């Protein structure tokens, strides 16, 4: 009977765990819907404003903007966006593998870089690896605000325009669709590279559409320099904000999938424990009946 008590306690514990994982799955699903809506709303706007900034700079004649200038990389910044919590499958691990690949490339090319990490999981990982972090951010959850991202982007703008850095890269989980998320390391600055990536990710037009698309000539009013001065930093900030939105929705997808799998595994384990419990109980009953029959036969 001792074995039966152990099985009952174990089954009860697994049922409690299944309740927790099921609840976490429902919470992740709810947060995913909200994060997905924000990411989808920002997708087209982010791509278009990057393309517009690049097109305007090409048509502005001799006028350019410092954030669009590509120069030899003597100093770089790598921003790694991870989650504050675990229980989301391989989400954090995939991002950190890409980030470590970028750090190894920096070491191979002998390019000094500053490492900035958003998310407690990434901070703990790089602390364990003994890699120094220049800045750490733990205030980003499933609802990143533009105000928080604006402060980070403004800091990058100041460093880039002052010539203290020549490149900014960001490692995060890019949201492609609900079934596919991809860990990437993308170049955030100079902004001209972002426009190229945006065009690559945009839907490819058909041959008649491409032939019929007219070349756009821009007329600047009041002048090109003032327009680029406002548009280019805004494009950078929106682009960085989109990275955080993608990371938020990808995290909730990964957590929902992980908790769903955990709930299903707990259900299978409960069935297995119940099967073992029934077999053990039946064996004990059969044993007791055999002992009673043997005792009664001995008394005859």
Backbone bond lengths (Angstrom), bond angles and torsions (degrees), N, CA, C in turn:
res aa  C-N    CA-C-N  psi(-1)  N-CA   C-N-CA  omega(-1)  CA-C   N-CA-C  phi
1 X - - - 1.463 - - 1.539 112.53 -
2 X 1.356 115.14 -21.05 1.464 118.06 179.05 1.515 110.52 -63.29
3 X 1.338 116.56 -39.96 1.451 120.44 179.13 1.527 111.37 -63.22
4 X 1.318 115.77 -37.41 1.463 119.65 178.86 1.524 110.94 -64.62
5 X 1.318 117.46 -40.24 1.478 120.35 179.00 1.527 110.56 -64.62
6 X 1.331 116.29 -39.10 1.473 119.72 177.79 1.522 110.70 -63.55
7 X 1.333 116.13 -41.73 1.464 120.10 179.87 1.523 111.44 -66.02
8 X 1.329 117.01 -39.37 1.465 120.40 178.48 1.524 110.56 -63.71
9 X 1.328 117.08 -44.44 1.469 120.28 179.26 1.536 110.90 -64.53
10 X 1.318 115.84 -40.50 1.469 119.29 -179.95 1.522 111.25 -65.83
11 X 1.326 116.45 -41.67 1.468 119.55 178.82 1.523 111.07 -64.19
12 X 1.324 116.54 -39.51 1.469 120.36 178.19 1.524 110.68 -63.94
13 X 1.343 117.32 -40.77 1.469 120.93 179.59 1.524 110.90 -64.28
14 X 1.333 116.88 -42.79 1.466 120.09 -179.86 1.523 110.51 -66.08
15 X 1.341 117.44 -36.83 1.466 119.91 177.60 1.523 111.21 -63.84
16 X 1.319 116.32 -39.36 1.472 119.69 177.39 1.526 110.88 -64.67
17 X 1.330 116.40 -40.58 1.472 120.02 177.91 1.522 110.15 -64.30
18 X 1.325 116.94 -38.91 1.468 120.28 179.68 1.528 110.95 -63.84
19 X 1.327 117.05 -37.27 1.465 119.81 176.86 1.526 110.83 -62.25
20 X 1.335 115.97 -41.01 1.470 120.35 -178.87 1.528 110.38 -66.68
21 X 1.326 116.66 -48.11 1.470 119.38 -178.52 1.524 111.49 -64.99
22 X 1.326 117.54 -35.25 1.461 120.43 177.70 1.527 110.74 -65.83
23 X 1.331 115.83 -41.64 1.466 119.82 177.64 1.518 111.09 -63.62
24 X 1.337 116.93 -42.96 1.461 120.49 178.83 1.520 111.42 -65.15
25 X 1.323 117.06 -34.16 1.467 120.43 176.00 1.520 111.07 -63.82
26 X 1.339 117.09 -43.06 1.464 120.78 179.60 1.529 111.16 -66.07
27 X 1.336 116.33 -39.56 1.469 119.92 178.66 1.525 110.35 -65.31
28 X 1.333 116.60 -43.72 1.462 120.42 179.07 1.522 111.19 -63.07
29 X 1.329 117.11 -37.07 1.472 120.41 178.26 1.512 110.87 -63.77
30 X 1.351 116.23 -43.21 1.462 120.16 179.44 1.528 111.12 -64.29
31 X 1.323 117.07 -44.48 1.466 120.43 179.21 1.526 111.39 -67.48
32 X 1.317 116.23 -34.25 1.466 120.03 178.50 1.518 111.49 -62.08
33 X 1.332 117.01 -42.23 1.467 120.06 -179.63 1.523 111.29 -61.38
34 X 1.321 117.01 -41.71 1.469 119.96 179.46 1.527 111.33 -69.60
35 X 1.340 116.17 -43.25 1.461 118.97 -179.70 1.526 111.59 -66.96
36 X 1.332 116.92 -36.65 1.469 120.64 179.26 1.521 110.96 -63.51
37 X 1.311 117.11 -40.95 1.455 120.89 -179.85 1.523 110.83 -61.61
38 X 1.340 116.70 -42.50 1.460 120.11 -179.99 1.528 111.33 -67.78
39 X 1.324 116.62 -39.53 1.469 120.29 -179.36 1.522 111.37 -66.88
40 X 1.325 117.16 -41.85 1.459 120.56 179.81 1.525 111.40 -66.76
41 X 1.314 116.92 -37.56 1.462 119.92 178.66 1.523 111.72 -65.51
42 X 1.324 117.20 -31.28 1.469 120.43 -177.09 1.524 113.28 -87.88
43 X 1.343 117.96 -15.87 1.466 121.27 -172.43 1.528 112.53 -61.29
44 X 1.336 116.93 -58.03 1.468 120.26 -176.10 1.527 111.35 -64.51
45 X 1.330 116.43 -39.41 1.466 120.35 -178.84 1.526 110.47 -65.01
46 X 1.330 116.78 -42.79 1.462 120.65 -179.41 1.521 111.27 -63.02
47 X 1.337 116.70 -45.41 1.461 120.38 -179.08 1.525 111.07 -64.66
48 X 1.315 116.68 -42.45 1.466 120.08 -175.72 1.519 112.23 -70.30
49 X 1.324 117.45 -39.08 1.461 119.03 -177.91 1.529 110.52 -70.06
50 X 1.345 117.65 -30.93 1.464 120.11 175.51 1.518 110.84 -69.15
51 X 1.328 116.89 -42.98 1.464 120.45 177.34 1.527 110.95 -63.99
52 X 1.314 116.47 -40.93 1.468 120.36 -179.31 1.517 111.26 -64.28
53 X 1.333 116.38 -41.13 1.463 119.34 178.79 1.522 111.05 -62.50
54 X 1.341 116.99 -40.86 1.469 120.29 179.20 1.526 111.15 -68.15
55 X 1.347 117.17 -42.61 1.468 120.40 -179.79 1.519 111.74 -64.37
56 X 1.316 116.20 -42.02 1.470 119.53 -180.00 1.525 111.16 -64.62
57 X 1.340 116.07 -38.98 1.461 118.44 -179.85 1.533 111.34 -65.53
58 X 1.338 117.18 -33.65 1.473 120.54 178.90 1.519 111.57 -71.87
59 X 1.317 116.90 -31.87 1.469 120.95 -177.21 1.523 113.29 -95.93
60 X 1.329 116.33 5.94 1.461 119.19 -176.41 1.522 112.71 -91.88
61 X 1.333 117.05 7.63 1.460 119.49 178.47 1.518 111.10 73.30
62 X 1.324 115.28 -128.54 1.463 120.69 -178.39 1.520 112.32 -79.76
63 X 1.322 117.24 -9.16 1.459 120.57 -177.23 1.526 109.30 -81.15
64 X 1.325 117.08 132.97 1.458 122.47 177.47 1.521 109.19 -140.15
65 X 1.314 115.48 -179.08 1.462 120.42 179.07 1.522 108.10 -129.31
66 X 1.338 117.39 141.70 1.473 119.62 -177.30 1.529 113.73 -57.45
67 X 1.330 118.59 -31.59 1.460 121.10 -177.43 1.527 112.58 -73.06
68 X 1.323 117.78 -12.56 1.458 121.82 179.19 1.523 112.81 -96.92
69 X 1.321 116.95 -5.67 1.460 121.36 -174.16 1.529 109.47 -84.28
70 X 1.325 115.50 126.83 1.467 121.53 175.62 1.523 109.01 -95.30
71 X 1.329 116.94 130.11 1.454 121.89 -179.37 1.531 109.65 -139.43
72 X 1.318 117.56 163.63 1.474 120.05 178.84 1.530 111.16 -56.50
73 X 1.321 115.69 138.61 1.466 120.73 -174.53 1.526 109.26 -86.05
74 X 1.324 115.37 110.02 1.460 121.76 174.77 1.522 111.93 -105.41
75 X 1.338 116.07 -21.85 1.469 121.29 178.33 1.524 107.38 -151.09
76 X 1.329 116.70 136.10 1.459 121.29 -176.16 1.525 109.97 -130.87
77 X 1.328 114.55 162.87 1.469 122.22 174.80 1.526 107.72 -125.92
78 X 1.312 116.35 131.66 1.463 122.25 176.88 1.524 108.63 -116.24
79 X 1.337 116.12 116.73 1.462 121.99 176.56 1.520 108.62 -102.48
80 X 1.325 117.06 124.13 1.464 122.81 -179.73 1.524 108.52 -110.94
81 X 1.328 116.49 122.52 1.468 121.91 -178.14 1.523 108.61 -106.19
82 X 1.331 116.78 111.87 1.457 122.66 176.76 1.525 109.47 -123.56
83 X 1.326 116.22 -173.15 1.459 121.24 -178.22 1.526 110.16 -95.99
84 X 1.322 115.36 158.61 1.457 120.88 174.49 1.526 111.69 -81.40
85 X 1.326 116.49 -20.28 1.465 121.14 -176.65 1.525 110.07 -128.40
86 X 1.334 114.05 164.73 1.445 120.78 177.49 1.519 110.94 -97.93
87 X 1.336 116.11 -146.57 1.464 123.12 -179.36 1.528 111.22 58.21
88 X 1.332 115.86 38.78 1.464 119.76 178.28 1.527 110.61 -133.82
89 X 1.330 115.45 37.76 1.452 120.15 175.32 1.523 112.61 64.68
90 X 1.327 115.89 -137.32 1.458 121.07 -178.11 1.515 113.98 -92.43
91 X 1.335 117.62 19.74 1.467 121.04 -176.56 1.530 111.62 -58.19
92 X 1.330 116.93 -58.00 1.460 120.05 -177.25 1.520 111.85 -66.11
93 X 1.332 116.74 -40.07 1.453 119.82 -178.58 1.518 113.10 -61.80
94 X 1.337 117.15 -38.89 1.466 120.54 -179.89 1.524 111.07 -64.74
95 X 1.324 116.47 -42.73 1.471 120.43 -180.00 1.523 110.78 -65.90
96 X 1.328 116.06 -43.48 1.462 119.97 -177.11 1.527 111.62 -67.35
97 X 1.330 118.02 -32.04 1.464 119.78 174.96 1.520 111.07 -63.94
98 X 1.333 116.77 -42.78 1.469 120.15 176.98 1.526 111.01 -64.32
99 X 1.324 116.11 -40.32 1.463 119.80 -179.81 1.529 111.29 -65.73
100 X 1.329 116.60 -40.96 1.463 119.33 178.29 1.528 111.14 -65.82
101 X 1.341 116.84 -34.79 1.458 119.56 174.65 1.521 111.57 -61.70
102 X 1.344 116.11 -39.75 1.468 119.73 178.30 1.526 111.43 -66.92
103 X 1.339 117.57 -39.99 1.467 120.06 179.06 1.529 111.18 -65.80
104 X 1.340 116.29 -37.68 1.472 118.61 177.17 1.529 111.46 -65.89
105 X 1.334 116.63 -36.19 1.465 119.78 177.81 1.531 110.38 -66.47
106 X 1.328 116.24 -39.87 1.462 119.35 175.71 1.533 110.16 -59.44
107 X 1.330 116.00 -42.98 1.473 119.63 -179.48 1.528 110.93 -65.42
108 X 1.347 116.63 -39.84 1.467 120.09 179.13 1.528 111.37 -65.08
109 X 1.341 115.78 -42.33 1.469 120.34 -179.29 1.526 112.67 -81.74
110 X 1.350 116.41 -4.45 1.465 122.26 -178.68 1.528 111.76 57.15
111 X 1.329 114.28 46.40 1.463 120.70 177.71 1.525 107.98 -106.30
112 X 1.325 119.09 117.95 1.466 120.11 176.31 1.529 110.82 -66.61
113 X 1.326 116.55 144.80 1.458 119.85 -178.10 1.519 109.95 -148.20
114 X 1.319 114.80 154.68 1.456 122.75 172.16 1.517 108.68 -102.93
115 X 1.317 116.51 133.26 1.457 121.68 -179.70 1.524 109.33 -103.01
116 X 1.330 116.01 122.23 1.460 122.06 175.48 1.525 108.01 -118.97
117 X 1.327 116.40 133.62 1.464 121.45 -172.85 1.515 109.49 -125.68
118 X 1.328 115.80 131.01 1.464 122.89 173.62 1.523 107.88 -111.12
119 X 1.329 117.13 122.81 1.457 121.00 179.98 1.522 111.84 113.20
120 X 1.329 115.71 133.94 1.470 120.28 -176.42 1.524 112.38 -65.41
121 X 1.328 117.71 -32.73 1.464 119.87 -179.50 1.523 111.31 -65.21
122 X 1.323 116.81 -42.71 1.453 119.67 177.39 1.520 112.39 -67.90
123 X 1.329 116.69 -38.06 1.469 120.73 178.45 1.524 110.32 -61.90
124 X 1.344 116.05 -45.68 1.466 119.73 179.76 1.528 111.55 -64.07
125 X 1.321 116.83 -37.36 1.471 120.47 -179.84 1.518 111.25 -64.64
126 X 1.325 117.51 -50.46 1.458 120.07 -177.24 1.528 111.21 -70.57
127 X 1.325 117.31 -28.02 1.467 119.13 174.06 1.529 109.87 -66.04
128 X 1.328 116.48 -40.80 1.463 120.46 177.56 1.522 111.26 -65.68
129 X 1.338 117.16 -35.93 1.465 121.24 178.70 1.527 112.64 -75.69
130 X 1.310 116.62 -11.35 1.451 120.26 -179.91 1.514 113.99 77.16
131 X 1.340 116.69 23.72 1.462 121.63 179.88 1.526 108.73 -96.75
132 X 1.306 116.88 127.88 1.458 121.97 -176.24 1.519 110.80 -71.60
133 X 1.337 116.33 134.32 1.455 122.05 175.27 1.525 109.43 -103.47
134 X 1.334 115.24 130.96 1.462 118.72 177.45 1.516 111.00 -74.63
135 X 1.343 116.20 -42.15 1.468 121.30 178.80 1.517 109.04 -141.39
136 X 1.331 115.02 150.70 1.456 122.09 178.31 1.526 109.12 -130.47
137 X 1.334 115.37 137.51 1.463 121.58 179.99 1.534 108.74 -126.58
138 X 1.320 116.18 128.39 1.472 121.15 178.19 1.524 111.82 -126.17
139 X 1.320 117.42 12.13 1.470 120.74 -174.87 1.518 113.04 -97.34
140 X 1.335 118.30 8.67 1.467 120.83 -179.01 1.524 109.60 -103.62
141 X 1.329 115.97 119.39 1.464 121.89 178.18 1.524 108.50 -114.99
142 X 1.339 116.69 -141.22 1.467 120.04 -179.22 1.524 112.07 -81.30
143 X 1.355 117.47 -5.78 1.461 121.26 178.14 1.523 110.25 -127.38
144 X 1.330 118.85 71.90 1.473 119.19 178.21 1.524 110.79 -64.88
145 X 1.303 116.71 138.12 1.460 122.09 -179.22 1.523 109.85 -98.17
146 X 1.326 115.21 149.24 1.463 120.07 -179.92 1.523 110.83 -67.18
147 X 1.314 117.30 -30.09 1.468 120.29 -179.20 1.532 110.71 -63.33
148 X 1.335 117.65 -42.57 1.462 120.66 178.82 1.526 111.27 -66.35
149 X 1.331 116.45 -42.03 1.460 120.54 179.11 1.526 110.84 -67.79
150 X 1.328 116.37 -35.71 1.463 121.37 179.48 1.522 111.19 -58.85
151 X 1.325 116.77 -39.70 1.466 120.22 -179.89 1.531 111.06 -65.03
152 X 1.329 116.71 -41.23 1.471 120.27 179.31 1.526 110.25 -67.08
153 X 1.342 116.95 -45.73 1.464 120.78 -179.26 1.527 111.28 -63.14
154 X 1.315 117.53 -40.75 1.471 120.75 178.42 1.530 111.01 -61.74
155 X 1.332 115.59 -37.11 1.468 119.34 177.68 1.530 110.43 -64.14
156 X 1.338 117.40 -41.74 1.462 120.92 177.99 1.527 110.84 -64.83
157 X 1.316 117.04 -40.15 1.466 121.29 179.83 1.522 110.53 -60.89
158 X 1.327 116.36 -44.12 1.462 120.55 -179.73 1.529 111.09 -63.32
159 X 1.330 116.81 -43.46 1.462 120.07 -179.44 1.524 111.33 -67.06
160 X 1.335 116.58 -40.70 1.470 120.25 -177.24 1.520 111.27 -69.30
161 X 1.311 117.45 -45.47 1.472 120.20 -179.37 1.526 111.84 -67.97
162 X 1.340 116.72 -27.95 1.465 119.68 178.01 1.518 112.55 -81.31
163 X 1.339 117.01 -5.96 1.455 120.94 179.22 1.512 114.44 80.82
164 X 1.336 118.14 10.11 1.463 120.83 -179.84 1.530 111.76 -77.02
165 X 1.321 116.65 -25.39 1.471 121.34 173.78 1.524 108.04 -133.21
166 X 1.328 115.86 156.77 1.464 121.01 -179.16 1.523 112.45 -118.68
167 X 1.329 116.79 -2.81 1.460 119.72 -175.73 1.522 109.07 -163.31
168 X 1.334 115.12 145.53 1.468 121.87 173.79 1.522 107.62 -131.13
169 X 1.317 116.49 123.94 1.464 122.12 176.01 1.522 109.28 -117.29
170 X 1.326 115.62 151.16 1.460 120.92 179.24 1.527 108.64 -131.14
171 X 1.329 115.79 129.41 1.465 122.74 176.37 1.523 108.08 -104.95
172 X 1.331 115.65 121.68 1.466 119.89 -177.13 1.520 109.12 -158.50
173 X 1.331 116.37 176.98 1.451 121.87 177.16 1.529 108.67 -95.80
174 X 1.327 116.02 109.99 1.459 121.35 -177.69 1.522 110.30 -80.43
175 X 1.325 116.03 130.67 1.456 121.24 179.51 1.530 109.02 -87.64
176 X 1.335 116.31 116.70 1.463 121.77 176.87 1.526 109.68 -96.18
177 X 1.322 116.58 -54.64 1.456 123.07 172.26 1.523 107.56 -157.45
178 X 1.329 115.89 -175.83 1.466 119.53 -175.40 1.521 112.75 -65.73
179 X 1.316 117.31 -20.87 1.464 120.67 -178.83 1.521 112.80 -101.52
180 X 1.313 117.98 -8.31 1.462 120.12 -175.51 1.518 111.20 -141.33
181 X 1.335 114.63 124.80 1.457 122.26 172.72 1.520 107.22 -131.86
182 X 1.306 116.83 138.60 1.462 120.77 -170.84 1.521 110.91 -127.15
183 X 1.347 117.62 124.06 1.474 119.28 174.67 1.520 110.22 -72.40
184 X 1.319 116.90 128.51 1.462 121.34 -175.51 1.523 109.72 -138.53
185 X 1.331 114.28 162.07 1.462 122.36 168.59 1.518 106.03 -122.80
186 X 1.327 116.94 109.36 1.462 121.89 -175.53 1.519 111.09 -112.16
187 X 1.321 115.03 152.09 1.463 121.15 177.14 1.519 109.45 -85.32
188 X 1.307 115.90 123.03 1.466 121.48 179.69 1.529 111.36 -93.83
189 X 1.310 116.10 -38.23 1.470 122.33 176.47 1.520 108.02 -132.78
190 X 1.340 117.79 139.20 1.471 128.38 2.73 1.521 112.38 -69.54
191 X 1.324 115.71 153.40 1.459 121.64 -171.81 1.524 112.33 -70.40
192 X 1.313 119.45 -20.36 1.465 121.01 -179.69 1.515 111.36 -62.18
193 X 1.335 118.16 -31.66 1.464 120.98 178.37 1.518 110.91 -70.22
194 X 1.327 117.41 -29.87 1.465 121.13 178.24 1.515 110.32 -66.56
195 X 1.324 117.22 -38.89 1.465 120.21 179.07 1.518 111.29 -63.88
196 X 1.350 116.36 -37.34 1.466 119.81 177.74 1.520 110.50 -64.70
197 X 1.356 117.72 -43.58 1.461 121.58 178.95 1.517 110.87 -64.97
198 X 1.336 117.26 -35.33 1.463 120.83 179.82 1.517 110.60 -66.04
199 X 1.326 116.68 -39.54 1.462 119.37 178.61 1.529 111.06 -66.87
200 X 1.341 116.06 -36.68 1.464 119.06 179.19 1.519 111.46 -65.14
201 X 1.351 116.83 -36.98 1.464 120.77 -178.00 1.514 112.86 -82.34
202 X 1.326 117.86 -13.11 1.462 120.55 -179.52 1.517 110.05 -73.68
203 X 1.361 117.94 153.92 1.463 120.49 178.00 1.523 111.24 -60.16
204 X 1.322 116.99 135.82 1.466 121.61 -178.37 1.526 109.85 -75.53
205 X 1.333 118.97 123.68 1.465 120.21 180.00 1.519 111.41 -72.00
206 X 1.303 116.40 153.97 1.464 121.49 176.84 1.526 109.45 -72.73
207 X 1.352 115.43 166.81 1.464 119.97 -177.56 1.531 112.59 -60.18
208 X 1.355 119.73 -45.79 1.463 118.63 177.33 1.518 113.29 -62.04
209 X 1.360 116.67 -36.93 1.473 119.75 179.66 1.522 110.79 -67.29
210 X 1.349 115.73 -41.39 1.464 119.08 -179.94 1.528 111.31 -66.03
211 X 1.337 116.65 -37.13 1.466 119.85 -179.71 1.517 111.48 -71.64
212 X 1.344 115.30 -33.83 1.461 119.12 -177.37 1.517 112.83 -83.11
213 X 1.331 116.92 -13.10 1.467 119.35 -176.82 1.527 109.54 -69.51
214 X 1.325 118.70 117.75 1.466 120.28 -178.86 1.520 111.51 -78.12
215 X 1.306 115.37 154.30 1.453 120.25 174.83 1.521 108.82 -75.80
216 X 1.332 115.24 131.68 1.454 120.65 -175.15 1.526 109.30 -90.48
217 X 1.323 115.92 125.69 1.457 121.81 173.23 1.520 108.24 -106.19
218 X 1.330 115.71 127.99 1.453 120.71 -176.10 1.524 110.30 -100.50
219 X 1.315 114.51 140.00 1.465 121.28 172.71 1.515 107.37 -113.40
220 X 1.321 116.62 119.04 1.453 121.72 -172.73 1.525 110.29 -92.44
221 X 1.317 114.15 130.22 1.457 120.32 177.01 1.527 107.87 -145.69
222 X 1.335 120.19 118.46 1.470 126.15 10.84 1.529 113.76 -77.00
223 X 1.360 118.48 -42.73 1.463 119.19 174.52 1.515 108.15 -157.50
224 X 1.348 115.47 165.60 1.460 121.12 -173.01 1.521 112.45 -65.21
225 X 1.318 117.54 -37.40 1.464 120.30 -176.07 1.524 111.53 -63.86
226 X 1.335 117.64 -42.07 1.465 120.69 -179.67 1.525 111.37 -67.44
227 X 1.332 116.46 -38.64 1.467 119.78 179.88 1.520 110.62 -67.04
228 X 1.339 116.79 -45.75 1.454 119.65 179.06 1.522 111.47 -65.52
229 X 1.319 117.30 -32.64 1.460 121.40 179.58 1.529 111.42 -62.04
230 X 1.329 117.07 -31.71 1.462 121.70 178.93 1.526 111.73 -90.13
231 X 1.331 116.68 -39.30 1.463 120.41 -170.93 1.527 112.64 -76.83
232 X 1.316 117.61 -43.47 1.465 120.26 -173.14 1.529 112.08 -65.11
233 X 1.338 120.47 -48.93 1.476 118.30 176.33 1.526 112.82 -61.29
234 X 1.341 116.94 -35.45 1.456 119.39 177.58 1.524 111.25 -63.79
235 X 1.340 116.73 -38.57 1.466 120.73 178.10 1.520 111.13 -63.56
236 X 1.318 117.26 -40.31 1.457 121.01 178.89 1.528 110.78 -64.71
237 X 1.326 117.10 -45.20 1.459 120.66 -177.81 1.529 111.42 -64.56
238 X 1.313 115.81 -41.26 1.465 119.40 178.85 1.517 110.53 -66.26
239 X 1.323 116.49 -38.11 1.464 120.44 178.88 1.528 111.44 -62.90
240 X 1.323 117.50 -45.22 1.462 121.13 178.69 1.530 110.62 -65.92
241 X 1.322 116.39 -38.02 1.470 120.21 177.39 1.521 110.92 -62.45
242 X 1.343 116.35 -38.47 1.457 120.44 177.95 1.531 111.00 -64.55
243 X 1.324 117.91 -34.52 1.460 120.64 176.93 1.528 111.02 -62.26
244 X 1.320 116.27 -42.92 1.463 119.81 178.77 1.527 111.25 -68.30
245 X 1.336 117.48 -36.22 1.464 120.32 177.24 1.523 110.86 -65.47
246 X 1.329 116.82 -43.11 1.464 120.54 177.17 1.523 110.88 -60.90
247 X 1.334 116.15 -42.12 1.461 119.92 179.79 1.527 110.90 -63.12
248 X 1.326 116.73 -39.17 1.466 120.35 -178.81 1.522 111.86 -65.85
249 X 1.325 116.87 -46.75 1.468 119.51 -178.47 1.522 110.65 -69.74
250 X 1.329 118.55 -36.30 1.463 121.30 178.78 1.524 111.04 -66.50
251 X 1.323 116.68 -37.20 1.471 119.98 177.96 1.519 111.40 -62.95
252 X 1.324 117.34 -43.19 1.466 120.60 -178.94 1.530 111.22 -68.30
253 X 1.334 116.89 -35.37 1.463 119.69 175.91 1.530 109.92 -63.72
254 X 1.326 116.01 -46.29 1.465 119.92 -179.44 1.521 111.11 -63.15
255 X 1.330 117.07 -40.43 1.470 119.65 179.44 1.523 111.14 -68.16
256 X 1.323 117.37 -38.81 1.462 119.80 178.74 1.528 110.75 -63.57
257 X 1.330 117.03 -43.72 1.465 120.70 179.69 1.523 110.55 -64.60
258 X 1.338 116.64 -43.12 1.463 120.40 -178.76 1.525 111.56 -64.77
259 X 1.337 117.02 -42.52 1.458 120.33 -179.25 1.528 111.71 -71.37
260 X 1.318 116.70 -33.00 1.466 119.90 175.85 1.524 110.79 -64.62
261 X 1.330 115.80 -43.46 1.466 119.95 178.16 1.531 110.68 -65.16
262 X 1.340 116.86 -39.70 1.465 120.05 178.82 1.528 111.31 -64.66
263 X 1.337 116.81 -39.72 1.468 120.78 178.57 1.523 110.93 -64.24
264 X 1.313 116.77 -43.55 1.468 120.31 178.84 1.526 111.36 -65.31
265 X 1.325 117.26 -40.92 1.459 120.28 178.31 1.528 111.38 -65.24
266 X 1.341 116.28 -37.74 1.465 119.43 177.24 1.523 110.70 -64.08
267 X 1.336 116.75 -39.94 1.460 120.04 176.95 1.514 112.12 -61.94
268 X 1.332 117.11 -42.25 1.469 120.51 177.64 1.524 111.23 -64.57
269 X 1.338 115.94 -38.45 1.465 119.64 179.91 1.528 111.18 -67.32
270 X 1.332 116.76 -38.15 1.467 120.15 177.16 1.523 110.62 -62.28
271 X 1.317 117.45 -42.18 1.465 121.02 177.89 1.526 111.11 -61.92
272 X 1.327 116.16 -41.42 1.467 120.22 -179.71 1.526 110.92 -66.62
273 X 1.332 116.60 -42.69 1.469 119.76 178.98 1.531 110.50 -64.83
274 X 1.321 116.15 -40.81 1.469 119.92 177.92 1.521 111.16 -62.05
275 X 1.325 116.48 -40.15 1.459 120.30 179.21 1.532 110.56 -63.90
276 X 1.334 116.51 -43.92 1.468 120.30 178.44 1.532 110.46 -64.89
277 X 1.341 115.97 -40.12 1.469 120.40 179.28 1.530 110.75 -61.10
278 X 1.330 116.74 -45.29 1.474 119.99 -179.24 1.523 111.45 -64.91
279 X 1.339 115.83 -39.99 1.459 118.63 179.36 1.531 111.01 -66.00
280 X 1.333 115.89 -42.71 1.467 119.54 179.65 1.523 110.76 -65.02
281 X 1.316 116.26 -42.34 1.466 120.01 179.47 1.515 110.55 -64.07
282 X 1.329 117.19 -43.20 1.462 120.03 178.77 1.529 111.22 -63.31
283 X 1.335 115.81 -39.39 1.463 119.30 178.89 1.525 111.15 -64.29
284 X 1.343 116.60 -39.75 1.470 119.66 178.45 1.522 111.18 -65.96
285 X 1.334 116.04 -41.42 1.469 119.31 178.96 1.521 110.60 -63.42
286 X 1.329 115.98 -44.38 1.469 120.05 178.71 1.523 110.84 -61.63
287 X 1.308 116.11 -39.81 1.468 120.57 179.14 1.522 110.83 -63.80
288 X 1.340 117.75 -43.29 1.459 121.35 -179.81 1.526 111.41 -65.56
289 X 1.336 115.91 -40.72 1.467 119.17 178.40 1.523 110.04 -63.40
290 X 1.338 117.37 -42.23 1.459 121.03 178.77 1.525 111.06 -61.79
291 X 1.345 116.12 -40.22 1.465 119.43 179.19 1.523 111.26 -66.67
292 X 1.359 117.29 -38.00 1.474 120.14 178.11 1.529 110.47 -65.63
293 X 1.316 116.61 -43.00 1.478 119.86 -179.97 1.509 109.52 -64.19
294 X 1.339 117.35 -43.45 1.455 120.36 -179.57 1.523 111.00 -63.70
295 X 1.375 116.64 -38.40 1.454 119.54 178.32 1.506 113.52 -66.52
296 X 1.349 114.88 -41.45 1.467 118.88 179.47 1.521 110.65 -66.18
297 X 1.330 118.12 -37.44 1.447 121.13 177.61 1.524 111.62 -65.88
298 X 1.330 116.33 -32.90 1.467 119.93 180.00 1.521 112.65 -71.50
299 X 1.361 116.88 -27.48 1.460 121.22 -179.27 1.525 112.32 -79.67
300 X 1.312 117.05 -15.41 1.479 118.75 -178.83 1.527 110.49 -72.62
